[in-house]
Amino acid sequence: MAWKTTWLLFLLVGVAAVWTARPRTELLNVCMNAKHHKEKPGPEDKLHEQCSPWKKNACCSVNTSQEAHKDISYLYRFNWDHCGKMKPACKHHFIQDTCLYECSPNLGPWIQEVNQSWRKERFLNVPLCKEDCQIWWEDCRTSYTCKTNWHKGWNWTSGYNQCPVRAACHRFDFYFPTPAALCNEIWSHSYKVSNYGRGSGRCIQMWFDPAQGNPNEEVARFYAETMSGAGLHEAWPLRFGLVLMLLWLLN
């Protein structure tokens, strides 16, 4: 009987692991475990300028929203002008990108755990609406940079990012020949350009009119439900096997 008791304990552990898997509701209305994010989303009536669309429900504080608009801010000490002055129209998109990253509570389906000193989670392959990516690329193509992946490889000896040795400054469209190259590669595949457009309910909008509501809520629900369905489909054989084993042990 001792061996049956041992197997029964293993079975109970397995059942607990399956039934306590991360529920779908945790994919919705959540904030990342990252450097400046709030623990839970909530109203922030005074969010600054480009971050203001998220004021009804935000993962960022007022102070974070203000810093998102500054050059070499305390957020990440990132220098947009590492290859000369970035054009204002281009910088406009990077500010909006920062606001989406810091403020949005609708990125749960794409949150992944990471082992980094400055954050415990990131988002990966967020389906960015194709128009948002196209306009971002068009407004930045004549600005200059020296790298394709802005997450790593910089020279930080001055306290902010500078181009590494032997990295030449060229126009954006040299390093990013297409809109997809820019959006997919610049932040280590945080985004993945979608074939869907704004208003489809299938892609995340970087830009939206808050007076019309936040369209990304519907998008997050769709992908959360899709992922939940896939998870149940993948888990049912294991659950069925555990039930059969339990019946055998109790026989």
Order of alpha helices (4+ residues) and beta strands (2+ residues): alpha-alpha-alpha-beta-beta-beta-alpha-beta-beta-alpha-alpha-beta-alpha
